């Protein structure tokens, strides 16, 4: 499906949310924050995403990541073409 990411429509896999629902597992946003030494990372876990439906849960993950990117864009490294000219 196509969900919002950083204010743009973006193809987004809902697999993690589907698995969390199926196996009654926690869906926890998790980030590795690069430290000033360039070698180490701080591990940050956010509150689990509440179970609802896969689209809503995945949008919550996108929103969490977008907030992290906006707060520290230098931390974001993405090699995948997330936004394509043809979103159909």
C-alpha positions in Angstrom: 0.0 0.0 0.0 0.9 3.6 -0.3 1.1 5.5 3.0 2.4 8.9 4.1 6.1 9.3 4.8 7.6 12.7 5.4 4.6 14.3 3.7 4.8 12.2 0.6 3.0 9.1 -0.6 5.4 6.2 -0.3 5.1 2.5 -0.9 5.3 0.8 2.4 5.3 -2.9 3.4 2.8 -3.7 6.2 4.4 -7.1 6.9 5.7 -6.2 10.4 2.3 -5.1 11.5 0.6 -8.2 10.0 3.1 -10.4 11.9 2.6 -8.5 15.2 -1.2 -9.0 14.9 -1.0 -12.6 13.9 1.4 -13.6 16.7 0.2 -11.1 19.3 3.7 -9.6 19.3 4.9 -6.2 20.2 5.7 -3.8 17.3 8.4 -1.6 18.7 10.0 1.3 16.8 13.7 0.8 17.3 16.5 3.1 16.2 20.3 3.1 16.2 21.5 6.7 16.8 25.0 7.3 15.4 27.3 8.8 18.1 29.9 11.6 17.6 32.8 9.1 17.5 31.4 7.7 14.2 31.8 4.2 15.5 29.2 3.6 18.2 25.4 3.8 18.4 22.9 4.5 21.0 19.9 2.1 20.8 16.6 3.8 21.3 13.3 1.9 21.7 10.0 3.7 21.6 6.7 2.7 23.1 5.1 -0.3 21.3 2.6 0.6 18.5 -0.9 -0.3 19.7 -2.6 -3.2 17.8 -5.3 -2.1 15.5 -5.1 -2.9 11.8 -1.9 -3.2 9.6 -2.3 0.1 7.8 -2.8 2.1 10.9 0.0 0.4 12.7 2.4 0.8 9.8 1.5 4.5 9.4 2.4 4.8 13.1 5.8 3.4 12.3 6.2 5.8 9.4 5.3 8.7 11.6 7.8 7.6 14.2 10.6 7.4 11.7 9.6 10.7 10.1 9.8 12.4 13.5 13.3 11.0 13.9 14.4 12.1 10.5 13.0 15.6 11.0 14.7 15.9 14.4 18.1 14.7 13.1 18.2 14.5 9.3 22.0 13.8 9.4 21.2 10.4 11.0 19.1 9.3 8.0 20.8 7.2 5.3 18.5 5.7 2.7 19.7 3.9 -0.4 16.4 2.7 -1.7 14.3 4.8 -4.1 11.4 5.3 -1.8 9.6 7.9 -4.0 9.2 6.9 -7.6 7.7 9.1 -10.3 5.1 6.5 -11.0 3.2 5.7 -7.7 0.4 3.7 -9.4 
